[in-house]
Amino acid sequence: MSQITQTALQNLDESSRKDILQFIESENSKSKVQMSIHNFTDMCFKKCNDNVPITSNMLAPHEEKCLTNCLNRFLDTNIKVVSALQAQK
């Protein structure tokens, strides 16, 4: 993927420049969300896995419950953060 140079942006009309910058901002936001989900999944898996080798494609019942609780906490927290940010606008 090539980078957009400042000169290339300056050569665009105002509408195109605005569209490109909004697209870049949107992609950066998506990337941050994906990274957050990846980190969260990794953290929850490490927390809920009993540090035993994986020998099955199924989770133990206590691991599944732990992951569900971990995920629910993450989602609840994100919803509250987003709501708080939206309330500030």
N, C-alpha and C positions, 0 to 999 in steps of 0.2 A: 504494500500500500504506500503510495507516495504522499508526501506531505504537501499541504497547500501553503505556498509562500505568501508573504505579505504583499509582494508585488502582484501576484496572480489575483489576490483578493481585490486589490486596488483597481485592477483593470476591469472588474465586473461592474455592472450597473448596481445602483443602491438596492433594488429589489432582490437581485440574484445574490448579492453579498449578504443581505439579511437572511435569505433562505439557507445559504451555505452555513452561516454561523449558527442558525437555529438547528440545523441538521447535526452539526458537530456537537452542539450542546446536548441534544437529545441522545446521540450515540454515546457521549461521555457518561450521561446519566444511566443509560442502560448498562454500560460496562461496570459502573460502580455497583449497581444493583446485583448484577451477575456475580461480581467478586464477593459482595457481601453474602449472597446466598451460598456460594462455594465455601467461604470461610465458616459460615454458620453450620453448614452441613458437616464439614470436617470436624468442627468443634463438638457438635452433638454426637456424631458417630464415635469419636474418641471417648466422650464422656459416657456414652451408653453401652459401648462394647466392653466386655469384661476383660479385655486384653488377652483374649484367647484366640488361637488361630481360627480362621473361618473355615469350617468344614462342610457347610451347608449353604444353600441359596435362600434359606429361611432365617428370619430373626427369631431368637428366643422370645417368648411372651413378655418377659420383663424388659428386654431390649426394645421391643416394639412399643411398649407403653412409655418407656423413657424417651424414645425418639419422638413419639407423638406429643408428650408433654413439652419437650424442648422446642419442637416446631411451633406449638401453640403459643408458648411464651414469646418466641421470636415474632410471630405474626401479630400478637396483641401489642407488643412493644412498637413494632413498625406502624401499626394503625394509629396508635396514640401520638407517635412522633409526626406522622403525616398530618393528622388532625391539628396538632399544635402549630405546625408550620403554616397550614392553610388558614388558621385563625389569625395569624399575624399579618396576613396580606390585607 
